[in-house]
Amino acid sequence: MAFTDVETEQAHQAATTDATGDDLCKLGILYSTGQGGEIDYVEAHKWFNLAAMLGSEPAKYYRQEISDQMSGGQVASAQRAAREWLATRH
């Protein structure tokens, strides 16, 4: 799934404001596919995890898919990053 530059910017902006599960899932896709930069599974997992918490069914699937390609340490780093992001939202 390819995103336009506008869609990419909108997803990043949403993460700093009132993000939905779809917005955060889109960020996960961007990082997991390397659109606009390098592939970063830790960052992708973080966004998929947060999106799944907001009810995104696709994010749950994608999170599992990339988890299979990550080490335990990478998954732990992604989970820590998700908790840190959540802490800044409240």
N, C-alpha and C positions, 0 to 999 in steps of 0.2 A: 504494500500500500504506500503510495507516494503522496506527499503533502506539498502544497505550494508554500512559498516563502511566507505568505500571509497567514496560512493555517499554522505554520510552525511558530510564527511570532505570537499568534493568538493563544496557542497552547502554553507557551512560556509565560505570557502575561497572565493567563488564568491561574497559573500555579502561584502567582504572587497576590492574587485577589481571592475571589470566591470560586474556587475550582470545583468542577463536577468530576464524577468518575470517568466520564468520557474524555474530559480535558486531560486528566492525569494519565489515562490509558494511552492517549495520543502521544504524550511525552515518552512513555515507555517504548512505544513503537519507534519513535524517532531515535532514541538511544540504542535500542536493540538492533536496528538496521543500519545505523551510522549515517542517517540522513542529516546533512548539515554538519558533519564532523565524523569522528571515529566511533566505532562500535564500543559501547560501554555497558556491559551486562550488569554491573553493580548499580549504576544509575538507572538503568532500565528496570531492574527488579524493584528498586525503591519506588518508582512511579507506578509500576503494575501493582505492587503491594498496597500502596495508598489508594489507587483506583478501585481495587478489589474491596477495600474497606468501605468505600463509598457505594458499593453495589454493582460495580462493572463486571458482568459475567465474562466478557472477552479478556479482561485483565487477569482474571483467575487462571484462565487457560494459558495465556502468554507467560504469566509468571512461572507456571509449572514448566513450560517448554524451555525457558532460559535457565531455570534452576538446574535442569538436567545437564547443562553445559558449564555450570559453575562449581567451584570448590566450596566446601563448607565454610571456609573463611570468607569467601566472597559473599555468600548468602548472608552470613552474620554481619558483614560490613553494610550490606544493602538494608538489612533490617534495622541496624543502628541508625543509618542515615534517615530512614523513614520515621523512626521515633524522634529523632532530632528535628525533622521538618515539622512533625506534629506539635512538638513542644513550642515551636516559634509561632504557631497558629493560634494559640490560646493566650 
